[in-house]
Amino acid sequence: MAKENENKKQTDSFFEIIKEAKKARMEYEAKMAAIRDKMTRLHVAEQKGREEGRMEGIINVAKNLIALGADMSMIIKATGLNEDEIRKIKEEMENFKQ
């Protein structure tokens, strides 16, 4: 009878260890998923920031070319912007002067 109680205690202990290991693994996986999500959000934000900066630079080039009196075709070639975008920039520059 004592041996059976000892075996039962060992079995219970073994299953408790397995249960704790499973819980720890689940917690680890949840933390890793959260870290991956955060890294993805940071990467997306970084890419967005770079694109916004690149576009801001292109707009500044367009503004400089407009201020220098460059013709529409030259501004299009230099910036890659389309005619409507350049006209909008010109309008904004004119409204800013007023």
C-alpha positions in Angstrom: 0.0 0.0 0.0 2.8 2.4 0.9 4.5 1.6 -2.4 1.3 2.4 -4.3 1.0 5.7 -2.6 4.6 6.6 -3.5 4.0 5.6 -7.1 0.9 7.7 -7.2 2.8 10.7 -5.7 5.5 10.3 -8.3 3.0 10.0 -11.1 1.1 13.1 -9.9 4.4 14.9 -9.6 5.4 13.9 -13.2 2.1 15.1 -14.6 2.4 18.4 -12.6 5.8 18.9 -14.2 4.4 18.3 -17.7 1.5 20.6 -17.0 3.8 23.4 -15.8 6.1 22.9 -18.8 3.1 23.1 -21.2 2.0 26.3 -19.4 5.5 27.8 -19.6 5.7 26.9 -23.3 2.3 28.6 -24.0 3.4 31.7 -22.2 6.7 31.7 -24.1 4.8 31.3 -27.4 2.4 34.2 -26.5 5.3 36.5 -25.6 7.1 35.6 -28.9 4.0 36.3 -30.9 3.7 39.7 -29.2 7.3 40.4 -30.0 6.8 39.4 -33.7 3.7 41.6 -33.9 5.6 44.6 -32.4 8.5 44.1 -34.8 6.1 43.9 -37.8 4.4 47.2 -36.7 7.8 48.9 -36.3 8.9 47.7 -39.7 5.7 48.9 -41.3 6.1 52.3 -39.6 9.7 52.6 -40.6 8.8 51.8 -44.3 6.0 54.4 -44.2 8.3 57.0 -42.7 10.9 56.4 -45.4 8.3 56.6 -48.1 6.9 59.9 -46.6 10.5 61.3 -46.5 11.2 60.3 -50.1 7.9 61.9 -51.2 8.7 65.1 -49.3 12.1 65.3 -51.0 10.5 64.9 -54.4 8.0 67.6 -53.6 10.8 69.9 -52.5 12.6 69.3 -55.8 9.4 70.1 -57.7 9.0 73.3 -55.7 12.5 74.3 -56.5 12.1 73.7 -60.2 8.8 75.6 -60.2 10.5 78.5 -58.4 13.3 78.4 -61.0 10.7 78.6 -63.8 11.2 75.1 -65.2 8.6 73.9 -67.7 6.1 71.2 -66.9 7.8 68.5 -68.9 11.2 69.0 -67.1 9.5 68.9 -63.7 7.7 65.7 -64.7 11.0 64.1 -65.9 12.9 65.2 -62.8 10.4 64.2 -60.2 8.2 61.5 -61.7 5.2 63.4 -60.5 2.3 63.7 -62.9 0.9 67.0 -64.3 -2.0 67.2 -61.8 0.3 66.7 -58.8 2.6 69.5 -60.1 -0.3 71.8 -60.7 -1.5 71.2 -57.1 2.0 72.0 -55.8 2.0 75.2 -57.8 -1.4 76.2 -56.4 -0.2 75.5 -52.9 2.9 77.7 -53.5 0.8 80.5 -54.9 -1.7 80.3 -52.0 1.1 80.4 -49.5 2.5 83.6 -51.0 -0.8 85.4 -50.6 
